[in-house]
Amino acid sequence: MIVVQKYGGSSVGSTEKIAAVAKRIAGRAKEAQVVVVVSAMGDTTDEMISMAKALCAVPDEREMDKLLSTGEQASSALMAMALQELGQKAVSLTGGQAGIITERIQGRARILKIDGKRLKDELNKGNVVVVAGFQGITENASWADITTLGRGGSDTTAVALAAALNADKCEIYTDVDGVFTADPRIVPDAVKIDTISYEEMLEMAGQGARVMHSRAVELGQLYDVDILVANSAKAVPGTIITKEDPKMEVRNPVRGIAHDTDVTRFTVVAIPDQPGVAAKLFHAPAQANINVDVIVQNVSSEGCADISFTVADVDFEKAKKAIEPVVDELHAKDLLIDQTLAKVSIVGSGMRSNPGYADKMFQALASEGINILSIATSEIRITCLIEREKVKQAVRALHKVFELEKV
């Protein structure tokens, strides 16, 4: 049996925590072949980003990937040492050494393939293989570069390795007990969800639920890898992310409330309302590898329209640099930027066959005096753009009106 485990930064945030996790891993290694993926210790990544920005306003992306990858490499080496001290054979590998091949995009690369030969060789030698998460290497061996996979990249590493090795289990260990109906720091009576579908988890993750990254869930769905999300410090059941169960229809059609304060809205004012303009506008952030969301175009007036869209705050500078030349080229009247907003979403696969949830959501926000600035939907999600300062109020109100404390 092969088991892939991932431990987040808070779980390996000190040598004491690494030693405690090593004992847990060594115990599991008695019954299975184990591959462990680790994040950087604690706030290491944030500290390295701060150091880089202290030296230059816009750090070179290649050098940033090389810098940031060292955090996970340090964690993996320390974990291997801790396991060896317990008498458990172990070896640490970088993402590249583990055979993770990515596209040549710095900062947010996608995995192209995994050559699992070395992983299998090390497992067959009796080693626990400790892999540095969040990273890979480009394909050209003669001038290969280290790449990083973006936010949540260690989750993606773990699920990808589980798929490549046809592992029996993929376990994501963090500092929370699982996936909750809302952020328990905002909603004290939020309830842990025992089982959630890939589709629902994708929507939750995409709209701000930080417990799992959407790309990891996508891989799980694509390769049919069940994912356990659980607490590394407690022996309590976590949440299983898996295929949708038909029995889920009997429960609350709304599974959870997600929110995201990492939002910047761009509004291009008085852009020509003609074919090809939107394509030209959104081609620029796409070329810069920037995801856009909550796109709204108003009704044309005098041959012009306004187009609004959101990006993550972390992409603000890149997005502004990419969009400004296009705004000038299209002779738009103005480019407005708002960094005071947030997204709040309701998510549930049962919503696709049960009407009235938009009405209930909008009524709940209205009763709290919360203005809705934009709306975006999918079959199983409704997202509202609201004032950032009211997001906690909105999450609590929606959790209550949909009675998620009873899930």
C-alpha positions as CSV (number, residue, x, y, z in Angstrom):
1,M,0.0,0.0,0.0
2,I,1.3,3.5,-0.9
3,V,0.2,6.5,1.1
4,V,1.0,10.1,0.2
5,Q,0.8,12.6,3.1
6,K,1.2,16.3,3.0
7,Y,2.1,18.5,6.0
8,G,1.5,22.3,5.9
9,G,3.7,25.1,7.2
10,S,2.1,25.3,10.5
11,S,2.5,21.5,11.1
12,V,6.3,21.8,10.5
13,G,6.7,25.3,11.9
14,S,9.5,24.3,14.4
15,T,11.9,21.5,15.0
16,E,9.7,20.3,17.9
17,K,6.7,20.1,15.5
18,I,8.8,18.4,12.9
19,A,9.9,15.8,15.5
20,A,6.3,15.2,16.5
21,V,5.2,14.7,12.9
22,A,8.1,12.4,12.2
23,K,6.8,10.1,14.9
24,R,3.5,10.0,13.3
25,I,5.0,9.3,9.9
26,A,7.3,6.5,11.3
27,G,4.2,4.8,12.8
28,R,2.4,4.9,9.4
29,A,5.6,3.6,7.6
30,K,5.2,0.3,9.6
31,E,2.0,-0.5,7.6
32,A,2.6,1.2,4.2
33,Q,5.1,2.7,1.8
34,V,4.9,6.5,2.6
35,V,5.7,9.6,0.5
36,V,5.6,12.8,2.5
37,V,5.2,16.3,1.0
38,V,6.2,19.2,3.2
39,S,5.6,22.9,3.0
40,A,8.1,25.6,4.2
41,M,8.3,26.0,8.0
42,G,5.8,28.5,9.4
43,D,6.1,32.0,7.9
44,T,9.4,31.2,6.0
45,T,7.9,31.9,2.5
46,D,6.4,35.3,3.6
47,E,9.8,36.2,5.2
48,M,11.7,35.5,2.0
49,I,9.2,37.5,0.0
50,S,9.7,40.4,2.3
51,M,13.5,40.2,2.0
52,A,13.3,40.1,-1.8
53,K,11.0,43.2,-1.9
54,A,13.3,45.0,0.5
55,L,16.0,44.7,-2.2
56,C,13.9,45.5,-5.3
57,A,10.4,46.7,-6.0
58,V,9.6,44.0,-8.5
59,P,11.8,41.0,-7.9
60,D,12.8,38.9,-11.0
61,E,10.4,36.0,-11.2
62,R,13.0,33.3,-12.0
63,E,15.1,34.4,-9.0
64,M,12.0,34.4,-6.8
65,D,11.2,30.8,-7.7
66,K,14.8,29.8,-6.9
67,L,14.6,31.6,-3.6
68,L,11.2,30.4,-2.5
69,S,11.8,26.8,-3.3
70,T,14.5,26.7,-0.6
71,G,11.9,26.8,2.2
72,E,10.4,23.5,1.3
73,Q,13.8,22.0,0.6
74,A,14.9,22.9,4.1
75,S,11.8,21.4,5.6
76,S,12.2,18.1,3.7
77,A,15.8,17.7,4.7
78,L,15.0,18.3,8.4
79,M,12.1,15.9,8.2
80,A,14.3,13.2,6.7
81,M,16.8,13.8,9.5
82,A,14.1,13.5,12.2
83,L,12.9,10.2,10.7
84,Q,16.4,8.8,10.5
85,E,16.9,9.7,14.2
86,L,13.9,7.5,15.0
87,G,15.5,4.6,13.1
88,Q,13.3,5.0,10.1
89,K,15.1,5.0,6.7
90,A,14.3,8.2,4.8
91,V,15.5,10.4,2.0
92,S,14.6,13.9,1.0
93,L,14.1,15.0,-2.6
94,T,13.5,18.3,-4.3
95,G,10.5,18.5,-6.6
96,G,12.9,18.1,-9.6
97,Q,14.6,15.1,-8.0
98,A,11.1,13.6,-7.5
99,G,10.5,13.8,-11.2
100,I,8.0,16.7,-11.2
101,I,8.2,18.4,-14.6
102,T,6.4,21.7,-15.1
103,E,5.7,24.2,-17.8
104,R,8.2,27.1,-18.0
105,I,6.1,29.7,-16.2
106,Q,7.6,31.3,-13.1
107,G,5.6,31.6,-9.9
108,R,2.5,29.7,-11.0
109,A,3.7,26.7,-13.1
110,R,1.4,23.8,-13.9
111,I,2.7,20.2,-13.7
112,L,3.1,18.6,-17.1
113,K,4.1,15.1,-16.0
114,I,5.8,13.2,-13.2
115,D,8.5,10.6,-13.8
116,G,8.0,8.4,-10.7
117,K,11.0,6.1,-11.3
118,R,13.2,7.5,-8.5
119,L,10.2,7.7,-6.1
120,K,9.4,4.0,-6.7
121,D,13.1,3.0,-6.4
122,E,13.4,4.8,-3.0
123,L,10.2,3.3,-1.7
124,N,11.4,-0.2,-2.7
125,K,14.6,0.5,-0.7
126,G,12.4,0.9,2.4
127,N,12.7,4.7,2.5
128,V,10.1,7.2,3.5
129,V,10.5,9.7,0.7
130,V,10.2,13.3,1.8
131,V,9.5,15.6,-1.1
132,A,9.8,19.4,-1.1
133,G,6.3,20.6,-2.0
134,F,5.3,23.7,-4.1
135,Q,8.0,23.1,-6.8
136,G,9.1,21.3,-9.9
137,I,11.6,21.7,-12.7
138,T,11.3,22.6,-16.4
139,E,11.8,19.8,-18.9
140,N,15.0,20.8,-20.8
141,A,17.7,19.0,-18.8
142,S,20.5,21.1,-20.2
143,W,19.2,24.4,-18.9
144,A,16.4,23.4,-16.6
145,D,15.0,25.9,-14.1
146,I,13.3,25.5,-10.8
147,T,9.7,26.6,-10.9
148,T,7.1,27.0,-8.1
149,L,3.4,26.1,-8.4
150,G,1.8,29.1,-6.8
151,R,-0.3,29.4,-3.7
152,G,-1.3,26.0,-2.3
153,G,1.3,24.4,-4.4
154,S,2.2,21.7,-1.8
155,D,-1.4,20.4,-1.9
156,T,-1.0,20.2,-5.7
157,T,2.3,18.3,-5.3
158,A,0.8,15.8,-3.0
159,V,-2.3,15.0,-5.1
160,A,-0.2,14.8,-8.3
161,L,2.2,12.4,-6.7
162,A,-0.7,10.3,-5.4
163,A,-2.1,10.1,-8.9
164,A,1.3,9.3,-10.5
165,L,2.0,6.5,-8.0
166,N,-1.6,5.2,-8.1
167,A,-1.5,5.6,-4.3
168,D,-4.1,4.1,-2.1
169,K,-4.5,7.2,0.0
170,C,-3.8,11.0,-0.2
171,E,-3.9,12.7,3.1
172,I,-3.5,16.5,3.6
173,Y,-2.6,17.4,7.1
174,T,-3.0,21.0,8.3
175,D,-3.9,23.0,11.5
176,V,-7.7,22.6,11.1
177,D,-9.9,19.5,11.6
178,G,-11.2,19.5,8.0
179,V,-13.4,21.5,5.7
180,F,-16.1,23.6,7.5
181,T,-19.4,25.1,6.5
182,A,-17.7,28.5,6.9
183,D,-14.5,29.9,8.4
184,P,-14.8,28.9,12.1
185,R,-12.8,32.0,13.1
186,I,-15.8,34.1,11.8
187,V,-18.7,31.7,12.5
188,P,-18.1,29.9,15.9
189,D,-20.9,27.4,15.2
190,A,-19.6,26.4,11.8
191,V,-19.7,22.6,11.4
192,K,-17.1,20.2,10.0
193,I,-18.2,18.6,6.8
194,D,-17.6,14.8,6.8
195,T,-17.7,14.3,3.0
196,I,-17.7,16.9,0.2
197,S,-17.7,16.4,-3.6
198,Y,-14.8,17.5,-5.8
199,E,-17.1,20.0,-7.6
200,E,-18.3,21.6,-4.4
201,M,-14.7,21.8,-3.0
202,L,-13.5,23.3,-6.2
203,E,-16.1,26.1,-5.9
204,M,-15.3,26.6,-2.2
205,A,-11.6,26.8,-2.8
206,G,-12.0,29.0,-5.9
207,Q,-14.0,31.5,-3.9
208,G,-11.6,31.8,-0.9
209,A,-11.8,28.7,1.3
210,R,-8.1,28.4,2.1
211,V,-8.1,24.8,3.5
212,M,-7.5,23.3,0.0
213,H,-6.2,24.7,-3.2
214,S,-8.4,24.5,-6.3
215,R,-5.7,23.0,-8.5
216,A,-5.1,20.1,-6.1
217,V,-8.9,19.4,-6.1
218,E,-8.9,19.5,-9.9
219,L,-6.2,16.9,-10.0
220,G,-8.0,14.7,-7.5
221,Q,-11.2,14.9,-9.6
222,L,-9.3,14.2,-12.9
223,Y,-7.4,11.2,-11.6
224,D,-10.1,9.9,-9.1
225,V,-7.9,10.5,-6.1
226,D,-9.9,10.7,-2.8
227,I,-8.4,13.4,-0.6
228,L,-8.5,13.4,3.2
229,V,-8.1,16.8,4.9
230,A,-7.4,16.4,8.6
231,N,-5.6,18.0,11.6
232,S,-1.9,17.0,12.0
233,A,-2.0,17.5,15.8
234,K,-5.3,15.6,16.6
235,A,-6.5,12.0,16.1
236,V,-9.9,13.1,14.8
237,P,-11.8,12.3,11.6
238,G,-11.3,14.9,8.8
239,T,-13.1,15.6,5.6
240,I,-13.1,13.3,2.6
241,I,-13.1,15.0,-0.8
242,T,-14.5,12.5,-3.3
243,K,-17.0,11.9,-6.1
244,E,-20.5,13.2,-5.5
245,D,-22.7,10.8,-3.7
246,P,-26.4,10.6,-4.9
247,K,-27.4,10.4,-1.2
248,M,-26.2,14.0,-0.9
249,E,-29.5,15.1,-2.3
250,V,-31.3,14.6,1.0
251,R,-29.2,17.1,2.9
252,N,-29.0,20.9,2.8
253,P,-28.5,21.9,-0.9
254,V,-26.1,24.6,0.4
255,R,-22.9,23.0,1.8
256,G,-20.9,26.0,2.8
257,I,-20.1,29.7,2.7
258,A,-16.8,30.9,1.2
259,H,-15.4,34.4,1.3
260,D,-12.3,36.1,-0.1
261,T,-10.9,39.5,0.8
262,D,-8.0,39.1,-1.6
263,V,-9.8,41.0,-4.3
264,T,-9.1,44.0,-6.5
265,R,-11.7,45.3,-9.0
266,F,-10.7,47.0,-12.3
267,T,-13.3,49.0,-14.2
268,V,-12.6,50.1,-17.7
269,V,-14.8,53.2,-18.3
270,A,-16.4,54.0,-21.7
271,I,-14.8,51.3,-23.8
272,P,-16.0,50.9,-27.4
273,D,-18.9,48.5,-27.6
274,Q,-17.9,46.5,-30.6
275,P,-16.8,43.0,-31.5
276,G,-13.2,42.1,-30.4
277,V,-12.8,44.7,-27.7
278,A,-13.4,42.4,-24.8
279,A,-11.2,39.8,-26.4
280,K,-8.4,42.3,-26.7
281,L,-8.9,43.5,-23.1
282,F,-8.8,40.1,-21.5
283,H,-6.0,38.8,-23.7
284,A,-3.6,41.0,-21.8
285,P,-4.1,39.5,-18.3
286,A,-4.2,36.0,-19.8
287,Q,-0.8,36.5,-21.4
288,A,0.5,37.6,-18.0
289,N,-0.9,34.4,-16.4
290,I,-3.4,36.3,-14.3
291,N,-6.9,34.8,-13.5
292,V,-9.8,37.2,-13.7
293,D,-13.2,36.7,-12.1
294,V,-16.6,38.4,-11.6
295,I,-16.8,40.0,-15.0
296,V,-19.6,42.5,-15.6
297,Q,-20.3,44.6,-18.7
298,N,-23.0,47.3,-18.4
299,V,-25.6,48.1,-21.1
300,S,-24.2,50.0,-24.0
301,S,-24.8,53.7,-24.1
302,E,-23.8,56.0,-27.0
303,G,-21.6,53.2,-28.5
304,C,-19.6,52.7,-25.3
305,A,-19.8,50.3,-22.3
306,D,-18.0,49.8,-19.0
307,I,-16.4,46.5,-18.2
308,S,-15.5,45.5,-14.6
309,F,-13.6,42.4,-13.4
310,T,-11.7,41.3,-10.4
311,V,-8.2,39.8,-9.8
312,A,-6.4,38.6,-6.7
313,D,-4.7,41.4,-4.7
314,V,-1.4,39.6,-5.2
315,D,-1.8,40.1,-8.9
316,F,-2.6,43.8,-8.7
317,E,0.7,45.2,-10.0
318,K,1.0,42.7,-12.8
319,A,-2.6,43.2,-13.8
320,K,-2.3,47.0,-13.8
321,K,0.9,46.8,-15.9
322,A,-0.8,44.4,-18.4
323,I,-4.1,46.3,-18.7
324,E,-3.0,49.9,-18.9
325,P,-1.5,49.8,-22.5
326,V,-4.7,48.1,-23.7
327,V,-6.9,50.8,-22.1
328,D,-4.9,53.4,-23.9
329,E,-5.0,51.5,-27.2
330,L,-8.8,51.2,-27.0
331,H,-9.2,54.9,-26.1
332,A,-11.2,54.1,-22.9
333,K,-12.2,57.1,-20.9
334,D,-10.6,55.9,-17.6
335,L,-9.4,52.9,-15.6
336,L,-10.8,52.7,-12.1
337,I,-9.2,50.5,-9.4
338,D,-11.0,49.5,-6.1
339,Q,-9.2,47.5,-3.4
340,T,-12.0,47.8,-0.7
341,L,-14.1,44.9,-1.8
342,A,-14.6,41.2,-1.0
343,K,-16.4,38.2,-2.4
344,V,-18.9,36.1,-0.4
345,S,-20.4,32.9,-1.9
346,I,-22.8,30.1,-1.2
347,V,-21.9,26.7,-2.6
348,G,-23.8,23.4,-3.0
349,S,-24.4,20.9,-5.7
350,G,-28.1,20.6,-4.6
351,M,-28.7,24.2,-5.7
352,R,-28.8,23.2,-9.3
353,S,-32.2,21.5,-8.8
354,N,-33.6,23.6,-6.1
355,P,-34.9,27.1,-6.9
356,G,-35.0,30.2,-4.7
357,Y,-31.5,30.2,-3.3
358,A,-30.4,33.5,-5.0
359,D,-33.5,35.2,-3.6
360,K,-32.8,33.8,-0.1
361,M,-29.2,35.0,-0.3
362,F,-30.0,38.5,-1.6
363,Q,-32.7,38.9,1.1
364,A,-30.3,37.9,3.8
365,L,-27.7,40.4,2.7
366,A,-30.3,43.1,2.3
367,S,-31.6,42.5,5.8
368,E,-28.1,43.3,7.0
369,G,-27.8,46.5,5.0
370,I,-25.1,45.0,2.7
371,N,-25.1,46.3,-0.8
372,I,-24.3,43.9,-3.7
373,L,-22.0,45.5,-6.2
374,S,-21.7,42.5,-8.7
375,I,-23.0,39.0,-9.0
376,A,-21.4,35.9,-10.6
377,T,-22.9,32.4,-10.7
378,S,-22.2,28.8,-11.7
379,E,-24.6,25.9,-11.5
380,I,-23.7,25.3,-7.9
381,R,-22.5,28.7,-6.7
382,I,-23.6,32.3,-6.3
383,T,-21.0,34.9,-5.6
384,C,-21.6,38.5,-4.6
385,L,-19.1,41.3,-4.6
386,I,-19.6,43.5,-1.5
387,E,-17.7,46.0,0.7
388,R,-14.7,44.3,2.4
389,E,-15.5,45.7,5.8
390,K,-18.9,43.9,5.8
391,V,-17.7,40.5,4.8
392,K,-17.7,38.9,8.2
393,Q,-21.2,40.2,8.8
394,A,-22.3,38.7,5.5
395,V,-20.7,35.3,6.2
396,R,-22.5,35.1,9.6
397,A,-25.8,36.1,8.1
398,L,-25.7,33.6,5.3
399,H,-24.6,30.8,7.5
400,K,-27.5,31.5,9.8
401,V,-30.2,31.9,7.1
402,F,-29.2,28.6,5.4
403,E,-29.1,26.9,8.8
404,L,-25.7,25.4,8.2
405,E,-25.1,24.9,11.9
406,K,-27.6,21.9,11.5
407,V,-25.6,20.2,8.8
